[in-house]
Amino acid sequence: MSHPTPRSKNKYRRLAPPSSFLIGSRCRRVTVTSSPPPEFPKLPRKQSGMMWRLAGCIFCVFLSWPLGSGPSGAAAGAPEEQVRIEVLFKPEECGRRSRKGDLINAHYDGYLAEDGSKFYCSRHDKEGHPQWFVLGAGQVIKGLDVGMMDMCAGEKRKLTVPSTLAFGTTGKGPVPPNATVVFEVEVFSVSRGPRSMEAFQQMDLDKDRSLDKAEVKEYLKLEYEKGGKPREEPFYEKLLTDIFWKSDQDGDGLISAKEYNIYERDEL
């Protein structure tokens, strides 16, 4: 697809988790370390080449299309039930608070509200490492996306989630249909996620709420040089082509704030 001529344009705090931890009495104590953040899925608009994968976490500002957690089974137009939140522990000093689009590192254990039986314990998954996910992006059930907003590192909560915000009318695995579930969650770190407002502001040099290739290229070069891995010019050109191929939805040669803001952040 040919792109029209571009219009003219002037010119991630993470706290280390404790060596051992325990939420509730149903999950065994284990020693863990935080695993690295996951590589986020690519935007689905078009097939990409190898250059995009070479970018690594430096370019998480451009990666990630929200992963759906599946339909909740709620009827269209039905009033939405709410998550009941109980704060179990909160640090005296609460730094960055979680918001939509942030990258969260946490443990969460799931129980059936009806009989208290456990259906999931993140300490038994992935060798006991805390889970990484982007908050509010549909990478976890909606009840967790809602109930884990405004949390800080070290905070623990108990979330009672109605079926409409959990596994709906179909259920999933050991969770039966229409089941209310309870999650005990502990957050270890809250940091800016992919496509953050801060990254957009750093790239938007002329503050016109859109990014041209020169601005994105300058940002990429600085990030690679800062990481001690400067690249040749052809590398950046191929990377830019791939980035704009995915992100420039209207083909005008610019990545607007709307095109960049796939997580619908309020700040953008």
N, C-alpha and C positions, 0 to 999 in steps of 0.2 A: 504494500500500500504506500503510495507516495504521500509525503507530508507537505502541506502548504508551506510557503516561505514564512519563517518565524517573524513575528512582529519585532520591531526594533526595541532595544532595551538599554538604557544608560547604566552607563556604568555607575558517659552513663554514670548514693553512698552505700556500699554494701557492708553490713556487719557480719563478721564471721560467726557461724553458729557455735553454740557451746559444744563441748566434747561429747556430752550425752544429754538426753532429754527424755521427757515422758509427759504425755497428755493423757489423763485419765488412768484407769487401772486395767484396761483391757488390752493394752498394747505393750509388748515387752520393751525394756530399755535396750537401746543399741547405741553404738558409737558411730557417728557419721561425719562426713565432710560434704560440703556443698559440691555438687557436680556442676560442670560448666553449663552456661545457658544453652538451650537447644538451638540448632539452626532452624530458622523459621521457614515455613513453606513459601514457595514463590508465588508471585501474582499470576493469576490464571489466564490473563488476556492472550498471551502468545507464548510459544515455546521459546526458551532461552538457550543460549549456548554455554560453553564452558566458562567463559569470562565471568559470568555472574557468580558462579560458584567459587571462583578464585577470590572474590572480594572478601569473603569471610565476615566476621562480626563487625568490621569497620563500617560496612554498608548496611547494618541492620536498620539504619534510618530509612532505607528504601524497601527492605524486605517485609514479608508477612502479609498474608491475606487471612482474615479471621477464620479459624477452624470451627465449623459448626459442631455443637454438641448434640445435635439431633433435635427433632421437634419435641416440645414438652407435652403435647397432647391436649393442650387447653383449647377450648372451643374459641373460634374467632369471635371477638367482641365480648367475650366473657370477662367479668371483673377479675383482675389479677390479685391473687392472695399475696400476702407479704411474708418476708423472712423474719422470724423472731430472733433477735440478737441479744446474747448475754455475754458481757465482757468478763472473762475469768481472771485476766491479769493484764495490767497496762504499766509499762515502765514510767517512772517519774519524769524522765526526759524522753519526750517523743519527738523525733526529728521529722523527716519527710513522712507525710501521710499518704497512703495509697490512693490513687485516683485512676480513672479510666485510661488505659493505655500504658500504665506502668508495668515494669517487669517485676514479678513477685517470686520469691523463693520461700516455700512454705511446706509444712507437713499438714495433712488433713486426714482424719479418720472418720469413716462413715458408719452409722448405726441405723437400724430400723426403729422408728419411734414407737411402733406397736409393741415390740417385745425386747428391745434393747440389743438384739443380735447384731454383731458386726459384719458388715459386708465388704468393707475395704479398709486397709491400713497402709498408708503410704510408706511406713517404715519397713514393710515387708516387700515393697516394690522397688525395682531398680537399685538393689543392694542397699536399701535403706536411705538413699540420698533424698533430701528434700526435693520437691517438685518445682520446676520452673514453668511459669505461664504468664501470658500477658493478660492483665485484668481487664474485664469488660469486652474481651474479643471473642467470646464464645468458645474458648479453649477448655473451659470447665463448665459444669452445669450453671444455668442462670442464677440459681440460688446462691452459689458461691461467688459469682461475679458481683451480685448485689450485696451479700453479707460481708464481703471482705473489703468493701470500700472504706476509706478513712482509717485504715489500720497503720500502725507503725511497727518497725522492727522490734521483736521481743513480745509483742502483744499476742494474747490468746483469747479466743472467742468460742462460744458454743452457739451454733446456728441451727435453728429448727426450720426446715425447708418444706413447704407444701409440695405435693406431687406435681402441681402445675409448673413449678420452678425447678423440678428435679427430673424424674424419669417418666412422668406423664402417665397416660392411660395404658401404655404398653409395657412399662417397667424395663429393666435391663439386668440380665444375669440373675443374681440372687435377690434383686429388688423386685417385688411383685408390682403389678399395675396399681396405680392410684395410691402409692405409698408415700406417707410423710417420712422424711429422713432427717437425721440429726448428724451434724458434722462438728467435730472439735478440731479447731484449726490453730496453728501457731506460725506466725510469720517471722522469718529470719532476716530478710532484706527486702527493701523497697527501693528500686532504682528506676531511672527513666528508661522507658521501653523503646522499641523501634518506632521510627517516625515521630519523635518527640518534638514538642514545641521548641525546646532549646536548640535542637539540631537544625530545625527549619530556620530559626532566627540567625544562626551562625552562617548558614548558606545564603540567606536573602540579604546580600550586601547592600542593595539600594532600597530595601524596605518597601518593595512594591507588592508584597504578598504573592510573588511568583518566582520560580527559579529557572534561569536559562542555563545553557550548557557551560558557559564560562564560570558561573557561580558554583555549579555542582563540581566541575573539574577542579577548581581551586580548592574546594573542601576536600575532595578525594586526595589530591596531591599532598595537602598538609597532613592528612591523617596517615598516609603511607610514610611520609618523611618522619613524622613523629614516632611511628613504629619502627623506624630504622630500616624500612624496605622501600626506598624510592624506586619508581618504575620508569621505563622509557615512554615516550609520547604515544606510540601506537597502542600501548596497553590501556591508557586512559581513554583514548578515542573509541576503542572497542567497548570498553566498559560503559562509557557515556551512551553509545548507541543502544546498548542493551537496556540501560536504565530508562531512557526516554521511550524506547519501544514498549516497555511495560507501563510506565507511569503517565505518559502524555496521552491521556485518553482522547482528547479532541484533536490531536495532531497539529497543534499550533506552534510547536517548538518550545513550549514552556510547560513547567509543572506548576500548576496553580496550587494555592493552599487547599482548595477542595480536592484536587486530584491527589495531593500528598496525604491528606487527612483521612485515611481509610478507617481509622479507629474512631472517627467522629469526636475528636477531643474538643471540649468546650473552648479551650484557649485558642484554637485555630478557627 
